Each structure stands twice: as C-alpha cells, then as structure tokens.
Amino acid sequence: MTNQDLSNATLEAIRTTRSMRRVEPTDIPGETLKAILDAAIRAPSGSNQQTWSFIVVKDPDIKRALQEIYASVAYQYFEAAPKTVSDGSGAEVMTRVRSSARYLADNLHLAPVLIVACISGTRNFTLGASIYPAVQNMMVAARALGVGSTLTTFHISREDDVKQLLNIPADVHTAALIPLGYPTGKWGKARRRPVEEVVYLDEFGAALWASGENA
Ligand SMILES: Cc1cc2nc3c(=O)[nH]c(=O)nc-3n(C[C@H](O)[C@H](O)[C@H](O)COP(=O)(O)O)c2cc1C
C-alpha cells in the first residue's frame, strides 16, 4: 500500500465513522473482533497507564439484561429531552437521531457483540481522556473492517447494576457501552458543523477559514 492509499483509506474511515445503530445479528469473526480491540489498545492514555479493560459481551441473557438497563435510562431521557433543536434547520435531524436512538434502546441485545469499555482511577475529565481515544480507535477500526458501532453512555445512570451484572470491581468505571455489528444501512459521511465554523486562528472566535472556503 502506498502512503497515498493509506492516507485516503484512513481519512475515509474517519470521515464515515458515525453511529450505526441498526445492525445485523450476524456474528463478527474472532480475528475481526481482535483487530478492533487491538486498535483500541493502541490509543494514548495518561502517563501510558493503560488502566483500561474491555468486556466483550456475547451471551444472549447478559446482552438482554444490559438492554433492559440501557432502555430504562434511555426512555427516561427521551421523555425529558427537547423534541427539536433550536436553530430551525436541526429539527429534522433531531427526529432522525431520536428515532434511531429509540431503535437501539429496543434492540441493543440483538447486536452480536456489546463492548463495555472500562477504566480504573479517580473519576474525572482526565480519566475520561484515557479511555475515549481507545473507544474512538475501536470505532474507526470497526468501520475500516465494515463493522458498525455506536458510542453510548445511557447505562452510566445505572452503572451499579451494570457492574453487578458483569462482576466489575468497585474501582473500575464503565465509560461506554458500544454495540458492534454489520450495519443494515449504508456508510456515509458524518454530518457535523462545518470546520470553518469551529476552527479559529490565534484567538477564540477569529475564523481561520472563510465559510465554504475549505468545503
Ligand atoms: C458522550 C457521548 C454519549 C453518547 N451516548 C449515546 C447513547 O447513550 N445512546 C446513543 O444512541 N447514542 C449516544 N451517543 C451518540 C451520539 O448521539 C452521536 O455521536 C451523535 O448524535 C452524532 O451522530 P452520528 O455519529 O451518527 O453522526 C453518544 C455520543 C457521545 C459523544
């Protein structure tokens, strides 16, 4: 593979890594799963402490129990959350995210694999920075291998129940629950605020690129 091929493939995988909540029940081959988790453990962590661990959940009963916990929190959130976003153009997007998120709450257990990404240490922002890069690595690697994923955190509101179910020690936290599976839909570029809008030069608020310049 040339450097150009590598950059093209890497950038394409990053651009098209987005939540894939609808997945086939088809199992993920062992070597694919291992490659995905090997990508996770290549991530940075504070002082290279690597206090992470990853629980691969495949047992149907355990997956179902996780789904019940997840859905109980998700549905509370759906009741309380605003139905639309305020900028006028976002309402349709919100509806789509919401319907996709509801689908996942109802069907989490049907994904062939659930990964619970764990980290031990004092719970704070920096500790999070030592596990979420691994989660993102995992999701980008999964995308490169044709496997869909979603970063989810609803379960954290009932983390004690999750820890009891999975026999997780007291000092270990569950940072994310990531369903993995071959997507039923198509891959596409993740929709985000334009880069010109969020990148500044030298001071906050001073745009580096004019709108549309780098599109
Ligand atoms: C901190 C965090 C928590 C999230 N928690 C959930 C979750 O519990 N359930 C879910 O369906 N999606 C969850 N998401 C996924 C976001 O909804 C998703 O990244 C966002 O809507 C963009 O969607 P896209 O990647 O499909 O473009 C979470 C994302 C982040 C970064």
The ligand as a Gaussian input file, in Angstrom:
#p B3LYP/6-31G(d) Opt

LIG

0 1
 C      -20.576000      11.338000      25.225000
 C      -21.490000      10.665000      24.233000
 C      -22.541000       9.909000      24.704000
 C      -23.418000       9.274000      23.817000
 N      -24.405000       8.476000      24.303000
 C      -25.245000       7.872000      23.440000
 C      -26.229000       6.978000      23.938000
 O      -26.321000       6.687000      25.143000
 N      -27.057000       6.397000      23.038000
 C      -26.968000       6.635000      21.701000
 O      -27.760000       6.080000      20.940000
 N      -26.013000       7.466000      21.192000
 C      -25.154000       8.066000      22.039000
 N      -24.151000       8.876000      21.550000
 C      -24.004000       9.053000      20.084000
 C      -24.427000      10.451000      19.628000
 O      -25.819000      10.568000      19.660000
 C      -23.887000      10.647000      18.207000
 O      -22.482000      10.636000      18.237000
 C      -24.337000      11.963000      17.596000
 O      -25.737000      12.042000      17.542000
 C      -23.790000      12.098000      16.174000
 O      -24.343000      11.057000      15.398000
 P      -23.579000      10.412000      14.170000
 O      -22.274000       9.934000      14.695000
 O      -24.462000       9.305000      13.688000
 O      -23.386000      11.467000      13.148000
 C      -23.243000       9.451000      22.414000
 C      -22.147000      10.194000      21.948000
 C      -21.271000      10.774000      22.840000
 C      -20.077000      11.537000      22.313000

